Amino acid sequence: MISRDAALGFQLTAAPADFLDDPYPWYAALREHDPVHALAGGGVLLTRYDDALAVYREPRASSDKRIEFRPKFGDSPLYEHHTTSLVFNDPPLHTRVRRLIMGALNQKAIARMEGDVARLVEALLERMAQRGTLDFIDDFAARIPIEVIGNLLAVPREERGPLRGWSTAILSGLEPAPTPQMLERGNGAVREFVAYLKDLVAERRRHPGDWDSDVLTRLIQGEKDGERLTETELYHQCIFLLNAGHETTTNLIGNGLWLLLGNPAQMERLRAAPGLMACAVEEMLRHEGPIQLNNRRLTAAIQLGGHALAAGTFITIAIGAANHDPAQFAHPERFDVARNPNRHVAFGQGAHACAGMNVARMEARVAFSRLLARFPRIEPGGAAERDRRIRFRGFRKLPVCVA
């Protein structure tokens, strides 16, 4: 149990070590004692489900990060990227880019992708079977989204090697208190990625791909009879697609297996009733969400949870806390592959809900369906190593044995 005094003194920029391993007791204490919790610098941290939902639906809560990120990043490649990409923008840029991307991520497009994902998963499982003991993150979870996003952008397969490293470095800059080393690596990754994309985009301009399935071609050509992206906007939407697709899906699949390993009765229930797989993926997202924090800035004063919040207030939504709120979820600490209803906010809500959420769901559903069907025995193969970031929840290494 976390005491009231400890909860009142909590700061994301100086989070205790045990918070990184298990943030949920801290979230529970904050929900009980200080659900609209003051953060250093004048922001607030929200831990109640209803408050999170209210901000996601609040038109006066902006996703534009130019004011927030200037002190953090200065005039740097990271600042340019994180203030240009889809996720950290409001309309009109957000609307234009989202419409272009979603045109290639509709349900028909996802259905077309599923066969390729299934073949990729089967090939990865075959390699796993030959090895027996492996790192589930490097050898399985991280490989799936890199291939899917690589296919969406039509990145030549032999050129995909640096993508995962670039993604991790760029997103690490979003931590509440990034180290100078994180910022240096992140800025270097943006520079390298943009340099690579200049050649890729030039080649795609010469040889456009299929408008229905090639996201890069859609971004280059823009809306028919509509406005086109600038070169800078174009590069950073590509980087955003890779980062969002990689981080969400890798963590979802890694966290999902960790939950099944820790709840063997639920794993057996899922084996016996594979029709529960889609429901199980939603529970994985709720219980161990791949992204734990989200942010907004108020453009006007609002009332929230009995508090008056002024215009300009920075709001941090604790997604993991909202998804463990007992006011919304019965027995929230229980992992239940048949939980229904399950109105989690792992992908956000409203106009800024994750553009690729249904792709991630499909990848996880295919991955776990094939994994459980292929291996009757899946066991821990050594000590897991958790990623030491706060915003993103996942594993660096997750050794397993399969047979």
C-alpha positions as CSV (number, residue, x, y, z in Angstrom):
1,M,0.0,0.0,0.0
2,I,1.2,3.5,-0.9
3,S,0.6,6.1,1.9
4,R,-1.3,9.3,1.4
5,D,1.8,11.4,2.0
6,A,3.8,9.4,-0.5
7,A,1.0,9.9,-3.1
8,L,0.8,13.6,-2.5
9,G,4.5,13.9,-3.0
10,F,4.6,11.8,-6.2
11,Q,6.3,13.3,-9.3
12,L,6.6,11.7,-12.7
13,T,10.0,13.4,-13.2
14,A,11.3,11.7,-10.0
15,A,9.3,8.5,-10.0
16,P,10.4,5.9,-7.4
17,A,12.1,2.8,-8.7
18,D,9.2,0.5,-7.8
19,F,6.9,2.6,-9.9
20,L,8.8,1.5,-13.0
21,D,8.2,-2.2,-12.1
22,D,4.6,-1.8,-10.9
23,P,2.9,1.6,-11.3
24,Y,-0.6,0.4,-10.3
25,P,-0.3,0.7,-6.5
26,W,0.8,4.3,-7.0
27,Y,-2.0,5.0,-9.4
28,A,-4.5,3.5,-6.9
29,A,-3.2,5.7,-4.1
30,L,-3.4,8.8,-6.4
31,R,-6.9,7.9,-7.4
32,E,-7.9,7.7,-3.8
33,H,-6.1,10.6,-2.3
34,D,-5.4,13.1,-5.1
35,P,-7.0,12.1,-8.5
36,V,-6.2,15.6,-10.0
37,H,-2.6,15.6,-8.9
38,A,-0.4,18.7,-9.2
39,L,2.8,18.2,-11.1
40,A,5.9,20.3,-11.0
41,G,5.6,23.2,-13.5
42,G,1.9,23.7,-13.0
43,G,0.5,20.6,-14.8
44,V,-1.8,18.0,-13.4
45,L,-1.9,14.2,-13.5
46,L,-5.3,12.5,-13.9
47,T,-5.8,8.9,-12.6
48,R,-9.6,8.5,-12.8
49,Y,-11.3,6.9,-15.8
50,D,-14.1,9.4,-16.0
51,D,-11.6,12.4,-15.9
52,A,-9.5,10.8,-18.6
53,L,-12.5,10.3,-20.8
54,A,-13.7,13.8,-20.2
55,V,-10.4,15.3,-21.4
56,Y,-10.2,13.0,-24.4
57,R,-13.6,14.4,-25.4
58,E,-12.9,18.0,-24.5
59,P,-12.6,20.3,-27.5
60,R,-10.7,22.8,-25.4
61,A,-7.9,20.2,-24.8
62,S,-5.3,20.6,-27.5
63,S,-2.8,18.0,-28.7
64,D,-0.5,20.7,-30.2
65,K,2.9,20.4,-28.4
66,R,4.8,23.4,-29.6
67,I,4.6,25.3,-26.3
68,E,5.2,22.3,-24.2
69,F,8.1,20.8,-26.1
70,R,10.1,24.0,-26.8
71,P,11.8,24.1,-23.3
72,K,12.3,20.3,-23.4
73,F,13.8,20.0,-26.9
74,G,14.9,23.5,-28.0
75,D,15.4,24.0,-31.7
76,S,16.3,20.4,-32.5
77,P,15.4,17.6,-34.8
78,L,13.3,16.0,-32.0
79,Y,11.3,19.3,-31.6
80,E,10.7,19.4,-35.4
81,H,9.5,15.8,-35.4
82,H,7.3,15.8,-32.4
83,T,5.6,19.1,-33.3
84,T,5.0,18.1,-36.9
85,S,3.7,14.5,-36.6
86,L,0.1,13.6,-36.7
87,V,-0.3,12.6,-33.1
88,F,0.9,16.0,-31.7
89,N,-1.2,18.3,-33.9
90,D,-4.7,19.7,-34.1
91,P,-6.8,20.3,-37.2
92,P,-6.3,21.2,-40.0
93,L,-3.0,19.2,-40.3
94,H,-4.3,16.4,-38.1
95,T,-7.5,16.0,-40.1
96,R,-5.7,16.0,-43.5
97,V,-3.0,13.5,-42.5
98,R,-5.3,11.2,-40.6
99,R,-7.7,11.0,-43.5
100,L,-4.9,10.0,-45.9
101,I,-3.5,7.4,-43.5
102,M,-6.9,5.9,-42.6
103,G,-7.7,5.4,-46.2
104,A,-5.0,2.8,-46.3
105,L,-5.9,1.3,-42.9
106,N,-9.6,0.6,-43.3
107,Q,-11.1,-2.8,-42.6
108,K,-10.7,-4.0,-46.1
109,A,-7.1,-3.0,-46.1
110,I,-6.5,-4.7,-42.8
111,A,-8.2,-7.9,-44.1
112,R,-5.8,-7.9,-47.0
113,M,-2.8,-7.5,-44.7
114,E,-3.8,-10.4,-42.5
115,G,-2.6,-13.1,-44.8
116,D,0.9,-11.6,-44.9
117,V,1.0,-11.2,-41.2
118,A,0.0,-14.9,-40.7
119,R,2.7,-16.0,-43.1
120,L,5.3,-13.9,-41.2
121,V,4.1,-15.2,-37.9
122,E,4.4,-18.8,-39.1
123,A,7.9,-18.2,-40.3
124,L,8.9,-16.7,-36.9
125,L,7.3,-19.6,-35.1
126,E,9.2,-22.1,-37.2
127,R,12.5,-20.4,-36.2
128,M,11.3,-20.4,-32.5
129,A,10.6,-24.1,-32.7
130,Q,14.1,-24.8,-34.0
131,R,15.7,-22.8,-31.1
132,G,13.5,-23.8,-28.2
133,T,14.8,-21.0,-25.9
134,L,14.7,-17.5,-27.2
135,D,14.1,-13.8,-26.4
136,F,10.4,-13.3,-27.2
137,I,10.9,-9.6,-27.8
138,D,13.7,-9.6,-30.3
139,D,12.7,-12.9,-32.0
140,F,9.0,-12.4,-32.2
141,A,7.2,-9.4,-30.8
142,A,9.4,-6.6,-32.3
143,R,9.7,-8.3,-35.7
144,I,6.0,-8.3,-36.6
145,P,5.3,-4.5,-36.6
146,I,8.6,-3.6,-38.3
147,E,7.5,-5.8,-41.2
148,V,3.9,-4.5,-41.2
149,I,4.9,-0.8,-41.2
150,G,7.8,-1.6,-43.6
151,N,5.1,-3.1,-46.0
152,L,2.8,-0.1,-45.6
153,L,5.5,2.3,-46.6
154,A,7.0,-0.2,-49.1
155,V,10.4,0.1,-47.5
156,P,12.7,-2.4,-49.2
157,R,13.1,-5.4,-46.8
158,E,16.9,-5.2,-46.9
159,E,16.8,-1.6,-45.7
160,R,14.6,-2.2,-42.6
161,G,17.5,-3.0,-40.2
162,P,17.8,0.5,-38.5
163,L,14.1,1.1,-38.2
164,R,13.5,-0.4,-34.7
165,G,16.5,1.4,-33.2
166,W,15.5,4.8,-34.7
167,S,12.0,4.3,-33.3
168,T,13.1,3.5,-29.8
169,A,15.6,6.4,-29.7
170,I,13.0,9.0,-31.0
171,L,10.3,8.0,-28.6
172,S,12.5,7.9,-25.6
173,G,12.8,11.6,-25.9
174,L,9.1,11.8,-24.8
175,E,9.9,10.5,-21.3
176,P,8.9,13.0,-18.5
177,A,12.6,13.6,-17.7
178,P,14.8,12.4,-20.6
179,T,18.5,12.2,-20.0
180,P,21.0,14.1,-22.2
181,Q,22.0,10.8,-23.7
182,M,18.4,10.1,-24.6
183,L,18.1,13.4,-26.3
184,E,21.4,13.0,-28.2
185,R,20.3,9.6,-29.5
186,G,16.9,10.8,-30.4
187,N,18.1,13.8,-32.3
188,G,20.7,11.6,-34.1
189,A,17.9,9.1,-35.0
190,V,15.7,11.8,-36.5
191,R,18.5,13.1,-38.6
192,E,19.4,9.6,-39.9
193,F,15.7,8.7,-40.6
194,V,15.0,11.9,-42.5
195,A,18.2,11.4,-44.6
196,Y,17.0,7.9,-45.4
197,L,13.5,9.1,-46.2
198,K,14.7,11.7,-48.7
199,D,15.9,9.0,-51.0
200,L,12.9,6.7,-50.4
201,V,10.5,9.6,-51.2
202,A,12.4,10.6,-54.3
203,E,12.2,7.0,-55.5
204,R,8.5,6.8,-54.8
205,R,7.8,10.0,-56.7
206,R,9.5,8.5,-59.7
207,H,7.6,5.2,-59.3
208,P,4.4,5.6,-57.3
209,G,2.9,2.6,-55.6
210,D,-0.7,1.4,-55.3
211,W,-2.9,4.2,-54.0
212,D,-5.1,1.8,-52.0
213,S,-2.3,0.1,-50.0
214,D,0.9,2.2,-50.2
215,V,0.7,4.8,-47.4
216,L,3.7,6.7,-48.6
217,T,2.2,7.1,-52.1
218,R,-1.0,8.5,-50.5
219,L,1.0,10.9,-48.4
220,I,3.1,12.1,-51.3
221,Q,0.1,12.6,-53.7
222,G,-2.2,14.1,-51.0
223,E,-5.9,14.2,-51.2
224,K,-7.3,14.2,-54.6
225,D,-8.1,17.9,-55.5
226,G,-6.8,18.8,-52.1
227,E,-3.7,20.2,-50.3
228,R,-0.5,18.3,-50.2
229,L,2.0,17.9,-47.3
230,T,5.2,19.9,-47.3
231,E,8.4,17.8,-47.5
232,T,9.0,18.3,-43.8
233,E,5.5,17.2,-42.9
234,L,5.8,14.2,-45.2
235,Y,9.0,12.9,-43.6
236,H,7.7,13.3,-40.1
237,Q,4.4,11.5,-40.8
238,C,6.5,8.5,-42.1
239,I,8.6,8.6,-38.9
240,F,5.4,8.8,-36.8
241,L,3.9,5.8,-38.5
242,L,6.9,3.6,-37.8
243,N,7.2,4.8,-34.2
244,A,3.5,4.4,-33.3
245,G,3.2,1.0,-35.1
246,H,6.4,-0.4,-33.6
247,E,6.0,0.7,-30.0
248,T,2.3,-0.1,-29.6
249,T,2.4,-3.6,-31.1
250,T,5.8,-4.7,-29.8
251,N,4.7,-3.8,-26.2
252,L,1.2,-5.2,-26.7
253,I,2.5,-8.6,-27.8
254,G,5.3,-8.7,-25.2
255,N,3.1,-7.6,-22.3
256,G,0.4,-10.0,-23.5
257,L,2.6,-13.1,-23.2
258,W,3.9,-11.9,-19.9
259,L,0.3,-11.8,-18.6
260,L,-0.4,-15.2,-19.9
261,L,2.7,-16.7,-18.4
262,G,1.7,-15.1,-15.0
263,N,-1.8,-16.4,-15.4
264,P,-1.5,-20.0,-16.7
265,A,-5.2,-20.8,-16.0
266,Q,-6.1,-17.9,-18.4
267,M,-3.7,-19.2,-21.0
268,E,-5.3,-22.6,-20.8
269,R,-8.8,-21.0,-21.0
270,L,-7.7,-19.3,-24.2
271,R,-6.3,-22.5,-25.7
272,A,-9.6,-24.2,-25.0
273,A,-11.7,-21.4,-26.3
274,P,-9.7,-19.6,-29.2
275,G,-12.8,-17.7,-30.0
276,L,-12.0,-15.5,-27.0
277,M,-8.8,-14.2,-28.7
278,A,-10.2,-10.8,-29.7
279,C,-11.6,-10.3,-26.2
280,A,-8.2,-11.4,-24.7
281,V,-6.3,-8.8,-26.8
282,E,-8.6,-6.1,-25.4
283,E,-7.8,-7.3,-21.9
284,M,-4.1,-7.3,-22.6
285,L,-4.5,-3.7,-23.7
286,R,-6.4,-2.7,-20.6
287,H,-4.3,-4.6,-18.0
288,E,-0.8,-3.8,-19.3
289,G,-1.3,-1.0,-21.8
290,P,1.7,-0.4,-24.1
291,I,1.4,3.4,-23.7
292,Q,0.8,4.6,-20.1
293,L,0.7,8.4,-20.5
294,N,-0.9,10.9,-22.8
295,N,-0.9,14.7,-22.7
296,R,-3.1,17.7,-23.6
297,R,-2.9,21.5,-23.1
298,L,-6.0,23.5,-22.2
299,T,-6.9,26.3,-24.6
300,A,-9.6,27.6,-22.2
301,A,-10.4,27.1,-18.5
302,I,-12.5,24.1,-17.6
303,Q,-13.9,22.4,-14.5
304,L,-12.7,18.8,-14.0
305,G,-13.2,16.5,-11.1
306,G,-14.1,19.4,-8.8
307,H,-11.1,21.4,-9.8
308,A,-10.9,24.6,-11.8
309,L,-8.1,24.3,-14.4
310,A,-6.9,27.4,-16.1
311,A,-6.2,27.9,-19.8
312,G,-2.7,26.8,-20.6
313,T,-2.7,24.0,-18.0
314,F,-0.8,20.9,-19.2
315,I,-2.7,17.7,-18.5
316,T,-1.1,14.3,-18.2
317,I,-3.6,11.4,-18.6
318,A,-2.4,8.3,-16.8
319,I,-3.9,5.7,-19.2
320,G,-2.7,2.8,-17.1
321,A,-4.5,4.3,-14.0
322,A,-7.7,4.9,-15.9
323,N,-7.7,1.3,-17.1
324,H,-7.4,0.1,-13.5
325,D,-10.1,2.3,-12.1
326,P,-12.5,0.1,-10.0
327,A,-15.3,2.6,-10.7
328,Q,-15.2,1.4,-14.3
329,F,-13.7,-2.1,-14.2
330,A,-14.8,-4.8,-11.7
331,H,-11.7,-6.4,-10.0
332,P,-9.4,-4.3,-12.2
333,E,-6.2,-6.1,-11.0
334,R,-7.6,-9.4,-12.3
335,F,-6.5,-10.5,-15.7
336,D,-9.6,-12.0,-17.4
337,V,-9.4,-13.0,-21.1
338,A,-13.3,-13.0,-21.2
339,R,-13.8,-9.6,-19.6
340,N,-16.9,-8.0,-21.1
341,P,-17.6,-5.1,-21.3
342,N,-14.1,-3.7,-21.5
343,R,-14.2,0.0,-22.4
344,H,-10.5,0.7,-21.9
345,V,-8.8,3.8,-23.1
346,A,-5.5,2.2,-24.2
347,F,-5.8,3.7,-27.7
348,G,-7.3,7.0,-26.5
349,Q,-10.7,8.3,-27.5
350,G,-12.2,10.7,-29.9
351,A,-10.6,12.4,-32.9
352,H,-7.1,11.5,-31.7
353,A,-7.8,7.8,-31.1
354,C,-4.8,5.8,-32.4
355,A,-5.0,5.7,-36.2
356,G,-3.4,2.2,-36.3
357,M,-5.3,0.6,-33.4
358,N,-7.1,-2.0,-35.6
359,V,-3.9,-2.9,-37.3
360,A,-2.3,-3.5,-33.8
361,R,-5.3,-5.6,-32.8
362,M,-5.1,-7.7,-35.9
363,E,-1.3,-8.3,-35.4
364,A,-1.8,-9.4,-31.8
365,R,-4.8,-11.6,-32.6
366,V,-2.9,-13.4,-35.3
367,A,0.3,-13.6,-33.3
368,F,-1.3,-15.2,-30.2
369,S,-3.7,-17.4,-32.1
370,R,-0.8,-19.0,-34.0
371,L,1.5,-19.0,-31.0
372,L,-0.8,-20.9,-28.7
373,A,-1.8,-23.3,-31.5
374,R,1.8,-24.1,-32.4
375,F,3.3,-24.6,-28.9
376,P,1.5,-26.7,-26.2
377,R,4.2,-25.5,-23.8
378,I,5.3,-21.9,-23.3
379,E,7.3,-21.2,-20.2
380,P,9.7,-18.5,-18.8
381,G,13.2,-19.1,-20.0
382,G,15.0,-16.7,-17.6
383,A,14.7,-13.4,-15.9
384,A,12.6,-10.8,-17.9
385,E,14.1,-7.3,-18.3
386,R,11.5,-4.6,-18.2
387,D,12.0,-1.4,-20.2
388,R,12.9,1.4,-17.8
389,R,10.7,4.0,-19.4
390,I,7.6,5.5,-17.8
391,R,5.5,6.6,-20.8
392,F,5.9,3.3,-22.7
393,R,5.4,0.0,-20.8
394,G,7.0,-3.1,-22.2
395,F,10.1,-5.4,-22.0
396,R,13.6,-5.1,-23.3
397,K,14.0,-8.9,-23.0
398,L,11.5,-11.7,-22.3
399,P,13.2,-15.1,-22.4
400,V,10.9,-18.0,-23.0
401,C,11.1,-21.8,-23.7
402,V,8.7,-23.3,-26.2
403,A,8.0,-26.9,-27.2
